[in-house]
Amino acid sequence: MPPGLEILHATEDVRRRVAGWRADGLSVGLVPTMGAIHDGHLALVREAAAGSDRVVASLFVNPKQFAPGEDFSAYPRDEVGDAALIASAGGDLLFAPPGETVYPEGFSTAVSVGALSEGLCGAFRPGHFEGVATVVAKLLNMVRPDAAWFGEKDFQQLQVIRRLARDLDLGVAVHGVPTVREADGLALSSRNAYLSAEEREAAPALHRALVALAERAVAPGADLARAIGEAERSILAAGFQRVDYVAVVDRETLRPADPPIGEEARALAAAWLGKARLIDNVAVPPRGP
Ligand code: PAF
């Protein structure tokens, strides 16, 4: 076990530890992960450590958020390596529940967050956000933190989870953390590991297309449909095989934004490059990551 990091697998153990911290007046932050830890996750752990006295990271590859035929079995798994990285960023506890603890025999509850889950990635990954909302609700109940941290890279997921926490009065503050990028703009993602060297070269085109779109969208007299079409074409021209969507949406409702486009909007895209389905999003107008 890495120095300073405790690893627990049983819900009663994690609850006892968290209850003890809270009894001592310490606040507790949770960073839910599916492992395959990279610098994007570590930014979440660091933010959680800055915003709370103790940090729990969870590690659970959630079968319910993968549709049949998606990469659930191929998803990289390395508990020991992940634990070392989480410890290095200031994590105090790694909670790695076994599948039968999260979904015991007879488990039959699903949490569905309605309209926010339906468009964008929801339209291409049926059941995905229901799987995410169900496991996040479960993890929050298992760990009982004061706050939880999620990446803006999965912008739709972040908005779904914010809605979930509000609607169900979960009593947990949900924080978003800006996307961490490679020097060439590619958003860090566990799925970048699926890219060949040639695909890795092409991959930053997704971010470039979104930045250009976000700039065009706010220009006076912008033709949004045309700007979206140009973004799609530039992604395909870079070598992506398929674009699932390019969209400019209201960042709260995730419904298509109406011109004139302003700061309430977000530009998002998902596209296939070889075996990897890459997603990304930027603020409108583009600023920071
Ligand atoms: O973003 C992820 O890694 C997952 O969707 C999450 C939030 C850990 C739920 O399984």
Residues whose N, C-alpha, C, O or C-beta is under 5 A from the ligand:
A	BS01	PAF	P32 T33 M34 F60 N62 V132 V135
